[in-house]
Amino acid sequence: MASNSKALFFFALLSFSAVSLRPAFADNEEDPGLVMNFYKDACPQAEDIIKEQVRLLYKRHKNTAFSWLRNIFHDCGVQSCDASLLLDSTRRTLSEKETDRSFGLRNFRYIDNIKEAVERECPGVVSCSDILVLSARDGIVALGGPHIPLKTGRRDGRQSRAAVVEKYLPDHNESMSVVLERFSAMGINTPGVVALLGAHSVGRTHCVKLVHRLYPEVDPELNPNHVEHMLYKCPDAIPDPKAVQYVRNDRGTPMVLDNNYYRNILDNKGLLIVDHQLATDKRTKPYVKKMAKSQDYFFKEFSRAITLLSENNPLTGTEGEIRKQCNVANKLH
């Protein structure tokens, strides 16, 4: 009898292991691509775990939500939504997060916290790229923005692409033509671009990125009433990149994703060149005015643009891998 009990226990253990370690997609199955609730069978608690971790982290560190939002732009905007942004540099390759375009990105360690929580429930099942996208979705909600249903099923890339970042990500000093062209390549149209830049409604801009509008002479396009505050926050013509010197993007509602950004830039209070161009370029100004009047319209276009961004050229099926650690490819783990 004892022998039979042991045998049954061993069989049950094997059955449990087979379920808990079963991948979300088997090699002999047809690639479903990105779908809603991709992990419903392999890890049904995945999205709830990510949402709860985002909530807890936001409660302790409010600025994490800004990071989640920037992550999706900086990762998905560079060739593929594959968590290449999260990879550390190696002896041979510079990481995307070490480039000038990624200046100010931080809180990557909190992505690791979320990954660890998911791994405890379902080891080897949920990709870092899906965690990055879903944390952005839930971070947007934490900031008062809309809930955006996003598909999952992404897999992780094995290399970071620092060498091509500038080819894909527009800089804050680029012309509006370049900005529109870069996003158009991802299927995001003009109102979508205007809405995405509405993310500048939250967070802050480091003085390094805006002193050229203050020194040696103040940009005459800036609202004089806003210049005084900018000079107070950025007193040095050559600020220390490591110093905590910054200006809030929106002084009125700095922790809320809302359409106040559009009213600010129409009043010449945009901090970056791209903000000013958005409010003055004839291709974008009509949408800026429309979003300044209607938060519902802003949220509608923002949701559509985030969805398109999140689905930019993902790895699915048997492409890529499911990283064990988000900052290191498995071959180096």
C-alpha distance (Angstrom), angle and dihedral (degrees) to the residues before:
residue distance angle dihedral
M1 . . .
A2 3.83 . .
S3 3.79 88.5 .
N4 3.82 91.5 53.4
S5 3.82 91.2 48.5
K6 3.78 91.4 52.7
A7 3.79 91.0 48.8
L8 3.80 91.8 50.7
F9 3.80 91.5 47.6
F10 3.81 91.3 50.2
F11 3.81 91.5 49.1
A12 3.81 90.9 49.4
L13 3.80 90.6 50.3
L14 3.79 91.6 51.4
S15 3.81 90.8 48.4
F16 3.81 91.6 50.7
S17 3.80 91.6 48.9
A18 3.79 91.9 49.4
V19 3.82 90.6 54.1
S20 3.81 97.7 42.7
L21 3.78 95.3 46.5
R22 3.80 96.9 39.3
P23 3.82 109.9 123.2
A24 3.79 119.0 -121.1
F25 3.80 89.3 -120.4
A26 3.81 126.5 32.0
D27 3.78 123.2 -147.0
N28 3.79 93.2 -119.0
E29 3.82 94.9 51.1
E30 3.78 125.7 91.8
D31 3.81 112.6 -99.4
P32 3.82 106.0 -105.0
G33 3.81 92.1 -166.6
L34 3.79 115.6 -152.3
V35 3.79 114.3 -13.7
M36 3.77 138.2 164.5
N37 3.81 113.3 -88.4
F38 3.80 93.8 3.1
Y39 3.81 91.9 173.5
K40 3.81 97.1 51.3
D41 3.81 92.1 117.2
A42 3.81 104.9 26.2
C43 3.81 96.9 41.5
P44 3.82 111.5 1.0
Q45 3.83 93.3 175.5
A46 3.83 94.9 52.6
E47 3.80 99.5 101.5
D48 3.81 92.9 42.0
I49 3.81 90.7 51.1
I50 3.81 91.6 50.5
K51 3.80 91.9 47.1
E52 3.81 92.1 49.8
Q53 3.80 92.6 47.6
V54 3.81 91.1 50.0
R55 3.81 89.1 50.0
L56 3.80 93.4 49.8
L57 3.80 93.7 45.2
Y58 3.80 92.0 47.6
K59 3.78 90.1 50.5
R60 3.82 90.2 56.1
H61 3.82 99.5 33.5
K62 3.81 115.0 24.8
N63 3.80 93.5 -170.3
T64 3.81 91.8 65.0
A65 3.82 89.2 82.7
F66 3.81 90.8 60.4
S67 3.80 88.3 51.7
W68 3.82 93.4 51.4
L69 3.80 89.2 52.3
R70 3.81 94.8 48.2
N71 3.79 91.6 45.8
I72 3.80 94.4 63.2
F73 3.80 91.2 50.5
H74 3.80 95.0 46.7
D75 3.80 95.2 43.0
C76 3.78 104.5 37.6
G77 3.79 92.6 38.8
V78 3.81 93.0 62.7
Q79 3.82 107.2 75.0
S80 3.80 96.9 -66.9
C81 3.80 145.2 16.8
D82 3.81 91.8 -117.5
A83 3.83 107.0 122.4
S84 3.81 91.1 -106.8
L85 3.82 86.0 139.5
L86 3.81 90.1 67.7
L87 3.81 96.4 56.4
D88 3.79 118.2 106.2
S89 3.79 121.9 -128.1
T90 3.78 116.8 -93.6
R91 3.79 130.7 -154.1
R92 3.80 88.9 -90.8
T93 3.78 104.4 31.2
L94 3.80 134.4 51.2
S95 3.79 114.0 -137.9
E96 3.80 123.3 -122.6
K97 3.79 90.0 -122.0
E98 3.82 90.0 61.2
T99 3.83 94.4 59.3
D100 3.80 126.0 102.2
R101 3.82 90.9 -111.7
S102 3.80 88.3 61.2
F103 3.81 93.6 52.9
G104 3.79 110.4 143.5
L105 3.79 96.3 19.1
R106 3.79 110.5 136.2
N107 3.78 145.6 140.7
F108 3.79 92.4 78.0
R109 3.80 88.0 140.7
Y110 3.78 89.0 68.6
I111 3.80 90.6 59.7
D112 3.81 84.7 57.1
N113 3.83 88.8 53.4
I114 3.79 90.8 54.1
K115 3.80 91.8 45.9
E116 3.82 90.9 51.9
A117 3.81 91.2 51.2
V118 3.81 91.5 50.5
E119 3.82 92.2 45.0
R120 3.80 90.7 55.2
E121 3.79 89.0 59.2
C122 3.82 100.0 35.9
P123 3.81 115.5 9.8
G124 3.79 116.1 -152.4
V125 3.81 96.5 1.8
V126 3.83 112.0 92.6
S127 3.80 119.1 62.6
C128 3.79 125.4 -132.5
S129 3.81 88.6 -127.3
D130 3.81 91.2 59.7
I131 3.80 90.1 46.2
L132 3.82 89.3 52.1
V133 3.81 92.3 50.3
L134 3.80 96.3 43.4
S135 3.80 92.8 46.5
A136 3.81 87.5 54.5
R137 3.81 90.1 50.2
D138 3.81 91.9 51.1
G139 3.80 92.7 40.7
I140 3.80 89.4 56.9
V141 3.80 89.3 55.8
A142 3.82 91.0 48.3
L143 3.81 87.9 56.5
G144 3.79 92.3 53.6
G145 3.79 95.3 -98.1
P146 3.80 128.5 130.2
H147 3.80 125.7 -73.0
I148 3.80 105.2 -111.9
P149 3.83 116.9 -161.7
L150 3.81 104.8 -135.5
K151 3.79 130.3 -172.3
T152 3.79 123.3 -122.5
G153 3.79 137.0 -158.9
R154 3.81 99.7 101.6
R155 3.78 120.6 147.2
D156 3.78 127.6 -150.3
G157 3.78 126.3 -99.8
R158 3.77 120.7 -129.0
Q159 3.79 99.6 -138.0
S160 3.77 140.2 45.2
R161 3.80 118.5 -131.3
A162 3.79 109.0 -146.5
A163 3.80 91.1 150.4
V164 3.83 92.9 63.8
V165 3.81 101.5 37.4
E166 3.81 93.6 100.9
K167 3.79 90.6 50.0
Y168 3.80 91.4 60.8
L169 3.80 109.4 24.5
P170 3.81 116.5 67.3
D171 3.79 116.2 -135.6
H172 3.79 123.7 -128.3
N173 3.82 89.4 -109.9
E174 3.81 96.7 50.0
S175 3.79 120.9 116.4
M176 3.79 116.4 -98.2
S177 3.80 88.6 -113.9
V178 3.81 90.4 61.1
V179 3.81 92.4 45.3
L180 3.81 92.5 51.2
E181 3.79 91.8 44.9
R182 3.83 94.1 52.0
F183 3.79 93.1 50.8
S184 3.80 93.0 41.6
A185 3.82 87.7 60.9
M186 3.83 86.5 63.1
G187 3.80 92.3 49.2
I188 3.81 95.1 -101.8
N189 3.80 113.7 136.5
T190 3.81 130.1 -152.2
P191 3.84 99.0 -82.5
G192 3.81 87.3 46.3
V193 3.80 91.1 55.0
V194 3.80 91.2 48.1
A195 3.80 89.4 51.0
L196 3.82 94.6 47.2
L197 3.79 91.1 53.2
G198 3.79 85.7 55.7
A199 3.80 83.8 81.1
H200 3.82 83.0 82.4
S201 3.80 83.7 76.6
V202 3.81 87.6 86.2
G203 3.78 136.0 43.5
R204 3.76 127.9 22.5
T205 3.79 142.5 -80.1
H206 3.80 120.5 -127.7
C207 3.78 115.1 -124.8
V208 3.82 89.6 -119.8
K209 3.80 87.8 71.0
L210 3.79 98.4 50.1
V211 3.81 110.8 28.9
H212 3.81 90.3 95.7
R213 3.82 85.5 71.1
L214 3.82 91.0 54.1
Y215 3.80 106.1 36.2
P216 2.98 140.2 93.0
E217 3.80 83.1 -2.4
V218 3.78 131.3 3.5
D219 3.79 115.1 -106.3
P220 3.84 103.7 -107.9
E221 3.81 89.9 -143.3
L222 3.81 91.2 68.1
N223 3.80 119.6 97.6
P224 3.85 104.6 -104.2
N225 3.80 90.9 -139.3
H226 3.79 89.9 57.5
V227 3.80 95.0 44.4
E228 3.80 92.5 68.8
H229 3.80 90.8 58.4
M230 3.81 92.4 45.1
L231 3.82 92.0 51.7
Y232 3.81 90.5 48.4
K233 3.81 91.0 53.1
C234 3.81 94.4 40.7
P235 3.83 106.4 37.4
D236 3.82 95.5 157.7
A237 3.79 125.8 76.0
I238 3.80 89.0 -150.4
P239 3.81 105.9 34.8
D240 3.77 123.3 -164.2
P241 3.84 106.9 -104.4
K242 3.81 89.3 -145.1
A243 3.78 94.8 50.7
V244 3.79 121.5 97.5
Q245 3.80 95.3 -114.6
Y246 3.77 115.6 139.9
V247 3.80 146.6 131.2
R248 3.79 122.7 -128.8
N249 3.80 110.4 -113.5
D250 3.79 91.1 -135.3
R251 3.80 117.6 21.1
G252 3.81 92.5 -169.9
T253 3.83 100.8 55.2
P254 3.83 105.0 4.3
M255 3.82 94.8 162.8
V256 3.80 97.6 44.3
L257 3.79 128.3 82.1
D258 3.79 100.9 -137.5
N259 3.79 143.5 129.9
N260 3.81 93.9 -92.1
Y261 3.83 86.5 99.9
Y262 3.81 90.7 69.5
R263 3.78 93.3 51.1
N264 3.79 88.8 49.9
I265 3.79 96.0 52.1
L266 3.81 91.6 46.2
D267 3.81 84.7 56.0
N268 3.84 90.3 52.1
K269 3.81 93.6 -108.3
G270 3.79 96.5 122.8
L271 3.81 110.6 127.4
L272 3.79 99.3 -151.9
I273 3.78 131.4 55.3
V274 3.81 89.6 -118.5
D275 3.84 89.7 56.5
H276 3.79 91.0 53.8
Q277 3.80 92.5 46.0
L278 3.79 91.6 50.0
A279 3.82 90.1 58.5
T280 3.81 95.6 44.9
D281 3.81 107.8 34.3
K282 3.81 110.4 100.9
R283 3.82 91.2 -134.5
T284 3.79 95.0 56.5
K285 3.81 106.5 24.8
P286 3.85 95.3 81.2
Y287 3.81 90.1 57.1
V288 3.81 91.8 45.0
K289 3.79 89.1 55.4
K290 3.79 92.0 46.8
M291 3.81 92.7 50.1
A292 3.81 91.3 45.9
K293 3.80 87.5 59.1
S294 3.79 99.2 39.9
Q295 3.80 126.1 40.8
D296 3.80 89.0 -177.6
Y297 3.80 90.0 60.0
F298 3.81 90.8 46.8
F299 3.81 91.6 51.3
K300 3.81 91.9 46.5
E301 3.81 93.5 53.3
F302 3.80 92.6 38.5
S303 3.81 91.2 53.8
R304 3.79 91.9 49.2
A305 3.81 92.7 48.2
I306 3.82 94.2 47.3
T307 3.80 89.1 50.6
L308 3.81 91.9 52.7
L309 3.80 91.2 45.5
S310 3.81 91.7 50.4
E311 3.81 90.9 52.8
N312 3.79 96.2 49.2
N313 3.81 108.9 136.6
P314 3.84 97.7 -43.5
L315 3.78 126.4 -171.9
T316 3.80 109.5 -117.9
G317 3.79 141.1 165.1
T318 3.79 109.4 17.0
E319 3.82 95.3 -16.3
G320 3.79 117.7 115.0
E321 3.80 118.8 -11.6
I322 3.80 145.2 -93.3
R323 3.79 103.0 -102.8
K324 3.77 119.5 -135.4
Q325 3.81 89.0 -151.4
C326 3.79 121.1 24.6
N327 3.80 96.1 -138.3
V328 3.82 96.4 50.3
A329 3.81 132.1 52.3
N330 3.80 112.5 -123.2
K331 3.79 93.8 -113.4
L332 3.83 87.5 63.0
H333 3.79 96.6 38.3
